[in-house]
Amino acid sequence: MSSFNIPNTLTVTRIIIIPVFVTAIIYKRYDYALYLFIIAALTDIFDGLLARLKNQKTVLGTFLDPLADKFLIVTSFIILSTYGLIPKWLAITVISRDTIVIIGWFLLYVVTGKSNVEPSLPGKVTIWIQSIFIVYVLLNLNFFSLPSVYSLFQWITACFTIISGLHYIYRGLKLTRAF
């Protein structure tokens, strides 16, 4: 099966959108940033859905999809916190969680020789909560009449980020004990 299929093309598109998204934030084109982020999030939905429905899962896609997710989320939190649009502590929480997950994946590979770690339900939920938070922030920058739930939303995002990070640590320790 070819690695150049529609799901992998959507994943690569998500990666290509990232620098354009960053440029939109830098130039305060929050409308473009919102559209780009939503398009990127939709590619995340459709790449996995198409890969399963069309039986087009590939080794490249299995590696690239979560990497594209991490790049999009981490880059978004970095750029938004750099410009004071979200708190730095929240960006640090998100970046720390993803750094721990990546280091854990590497250590798990070194210990067990296996690199295929499936995403967990808390991990998937966290990615979506983080994405929805980013969309909320961008919507707030474009439309000022949204309900004011920003503080609550940032704490929910932080809590899910921490919980999923702890869950991945737990799973990793459990896998190393089984080995």
C-alpha positions in Angstrom: 0.0 0.0 0.0 1.3 3.4 -1.0 2.2 5.9 1.7 0.8 8.7 -0.5 -2.9 8.3 0.1 -5.6 10.7 1.0 -5.3 10.3 4.8 -1.5 10.9 4.7 -2.0 13.9 2.4 -4.4 15.4 4.9 -1.8 14.9 7.7 0.9 16.6 5.6 -1.6 19.4 4.9 -2.0 19.9 8.6 1.8 20.2 9.0 2.0 22.7 6.1 -0.8 24.8 7.7 1.2 25.4 10.9 3.7 28.0 9.6 0.9 29.8 7.8 -1.2 29.8 11.1 1.8 31.2 13.0 2.2 34.0 10.3 -1.5 34.9 10.7 -1.0 35.3 14.4 2.1 37.3 14.0 0.4 39.7 11.6 -2.7 39.8 13.8 -4.9 38.2 11.2 -6.9 36.3 13.8 -9.7 35.6 11.2 -7.2 33.7 9.0 -5.7 32.0 12.1 -9.2 30.8 13.1 -10.0 29.5 9.6 -6.6 27.8 9.3 -6.8 26.2 12.8 -10.3 24.9 12.0 -9.1 23.4 8.7 -6.2 21.8 10.4 -8.5 20.3 13.1 -10.8 19.0 10.4 -7.9 17.3 8.6 -7.2 15.5 11.9 -10.7 14.2 12.0 -10.8 13.2 8.4 -7.4 11.6 8.0 -8.1 9.1 10.8 -11.6 8.5 9.6 -10.6 7.9 6.0 -7.7 5.7 7.0 -10.0 3.4 8.9 -12.9 3.5 6.5 -10.8 3.0 3.4 -8.4 0.6 5.1 -5.5 3.0 4.2 -3.5 2.8 7.5 0.2 3.1 6.8 3.3 3.0 8.9 4.0 6.6 7.8 0.5 7.7 8.8 0.7 6.0 12.2 3.9 7.9 12.9 3.0 11.2 11.2 -0.5 11.8 12.5 0.3 12.1 16.2 3.4 14.1 15.3 1.3 16.6 13.3 -1.1 16.8 16.2 1.7 17.6 18.6 3.3 20.2 16.3 -0.1 21.9 15.7 -1.0 22.0 19.4 2.4 22.9 20.8 3.0 25.6 18.2 -0.4 27.1 18.8 0.1 27.3 22.5 3.6 28.7 22.1 2.6 31.4 19.6 -0.6 32.4 21.5 1.3 32.6 24.8 4.2 34.6 23.2 1.7 37.2 22.1 0.0 37.3 25.5 -3.3 35.7 24.1 -3.2 32.8 26.6 -1.3 32.5 29.9 2.3 31.3 29.7 1.7 28.8 32.5 -0.9 27.0 30.4 1.5 26.8 27.4 4.2 25.4 29.7 1.7 22.8 31.0 0.8 21.7 27.5 4.4 21.6 26.3 5.6 19.8 29.4 2.9 17.1 29.0 3.9 16.5 25.3 7.6 16.5 26.2 7.0 13.9 28.9 4.9 11.8 26.5 7.6 11.9 23.8 10.4 11.1 26.2 8.3 8.3 27.7 7.7 6.9 24.2 11.5 7.0 23.5 12.3 5.4 26.9 9.6 2.7 26.3 11.2 2.0 23.0 14.7 1.7 24.5 13.4 -0.7 27.3 10.9 -2.8 25.4 12.0 -2.4 21.7 8.5 -1.6 20.8 7.5 1.8 19.4 3.8 1.3 18.7 2.0 3.0 21.5 -1.7 3.6 21.0 -3.2 6.9 22.0 -5.3 6.7 25.1 -8.9 8.0 25.4 -7.8 10.7 27.9 -5.1 11.6 25.4 -7.5 12.0 22.6 -10.0 13.9 24.8 -7.2 16.2 25.8 -6.2 17.0 22.2 -9.8 17.9 21.5 -10.2 20.1 24.6 -6.9 21.9 23.8 -8.1 22.4 20.2 -11.5 23.7 21.3 -9.8 26.0 23.7 -7.6 27.4 20.9 -10.7 27.9 18.7 -12.4 29.6 21.7 -9.5 32.0 22.1 -9.4 32.8 18.3 -13.2 33.2 18.3 -12.9 35.7 21.2 -10.3 37.6 19.2 -12.6 37.8 16.2 -16.0 38.2 17.9 -16.2 40.0 21.2 -19.7 38.8 22.2 -18.9 35.3 23.3 -19.8 34.1 26.8 -17.0 34.8 29.2 -15.9 31.3 30.3 -12.3 31.8 29.5 -10.9 31.3 33.0 -13.0 28.1 33.5 -12.0 26.8 30.0 -8.3 27.4 30.6 -8.5 25.4 33.9 -10.4 22.6 32.3 -7.7 22.5 29.6 -4.9 22.4 32.1 -6.6 19.7 34.2 -7.2 17.4 31.2 -3.7 18.0 30.0 -2.2 17.0 33.4 -4.6 14.0 33.9 -3.8 12.6 30.4 0.0 13.2 31.0 -0.3 11.2 34.3 -2.3 8.5 32.5 0.4 8.1 29.9 3.1 7.9 32.6 1.0 5.2 34.3 0.6 3.3 31.1 4.3 3.5 30.3 5.3 2.3 33.8 2.8 -0.6 33.5 4.2 -1.6 30.1 7.8 -1.6 31.4 6.8 -3.7 34.4 5.2 -6.3 32.0 8.5 -6.5 30.1 
